[in-house]
Amino acid sequence: MHCSPLVGGARLAKRHGLCLNDAMFVSQLSPPQQRAFLQLATLLVAVDGEISPEEQAMLSEIAMTTVDWVPREDVPIAVILQVFDSKRSQASALMELIGLAHADTVYGPEEQAFISELATRMKISTIRLAQMESWVVRQLALVREGFELLEDG
């Protein structure tokens, strides 16, 4: 079984010695979209000037499952975003990025601004973005609750 790199509480799973299924939305992306997602993920984790061990671990996990990806710093965000050619692929990427932003349990203002900028460029409304953020937070809370139920008690 392959551990989930993003949405779904991989950090909690690893702390409990468990493994989750593949990230539910990255799998919805085509290989070129997965490579573009990984490029955005790399930019996201660096946006606050500090890459946490949890973020680094998740990036490494994603990179291992992404075919032919080579990190590049010279590609403008506008070019990266062109590959997300449907609302479904855009939402999949954003929701996974939001999950990654929560990897270290701190969804900082720099990460929020970066994701908001991406959503704006994708023409996703602030209301829709807030719904996505809310869903990710609820999903992570459910995973946390599930692990608490696994504990002796």
Secondary structure, DSSP 8 states (H G I E B T S, - for coil): -----STTTHHHHHHTT----S-TTGGGS-HHHHHHHHHHHHHHHHTTS---HHHHHHHHHHHHHSTT----SSS-HHHHHTT--SHHHHHHHHHHHHHHHTTTS---HHHHHHHHHHHHHTT--HHHHHHHHHHHHHHHHHHHHHHHHHS--
